[in-house]
Amino acid sequence: MTGQAFDEEKFTGEIRKFLKKVGITSQIEIENAVRAALAGGGLDTSKPLRAVMVLEVPEVGLRHTIEHQLAMD
């Protein structure tokens, strides 16, 4: 049904839980990948890493890309 009311406070809490999970798991994945690349000798630490995050919520047509340079020094 369209036009249904919803609990905005509860929804905001759900968004925050999702973003916390994204933040924590993303940090762990990046750290593990960097450690592996360093151990393999395949990473130039004098250059920043280009990080790209794509957020999608298909049901509402959202696709948002965030890019950031992660300094290694």
Protein Blocks (a to p, Z undefined) as FASTA:
>chain_A
ZZiacdfklmmmmmmmmmmmmmmmmmmmmmmmmmmmmmnopacfkbccddddddddfkno
pacdddddddfZZ
